[in-house]
Amino acid sequence: MSMKETQEKVDLWIKQYGVRYFSELTNLALLMEETGEMARIIARKYGEQTAKPAEEEMNLGDEMADVLFVLICLANQTGINLEEALERNLIKKTIRDSHRHLNNPKL
């Protein structure tokens, strides 16, 4: 599924089941909340923290999908075509960083 199709699918879901989009500020808060939930799993799975018994069943992929969903909602609300924005961003990064990482002795 293309990013355009994904944005359309999320928009259709919102219109069918979500009644309407939450405000942009509410969705920004939700994005931070979902990002925190994703960070919690990563900190416990890949970091030094240990998971509580109730946290062991948490699904990283599901949390990433939650982050993506809310990000797509924000893009839809603000008229951002994520496919075009990502393409422009990759071009910017390529121009800016084409040799930076290759010449980084830390990598």
QUIFEN-V288573 format. One record per run of one state. SS is the DSSP state (alpha for helix, beta for strand, coil for the rest). FROM is the first residue (numbers start at 1). TO is the last residue. If there is no record, write none. Layout:
ss->{SS;SS}
from->{FROM;FROM}
to->{TO;TO}
This chain:
ss->{coil;alpha;coil;alpha;coil;alpha;coil;alpha;coil;alpha;coil}
from->{1;3;19;24;46;53;56;60;79;82;98}
to->{2;18;23;45;52;55;59;78;81;97;107}
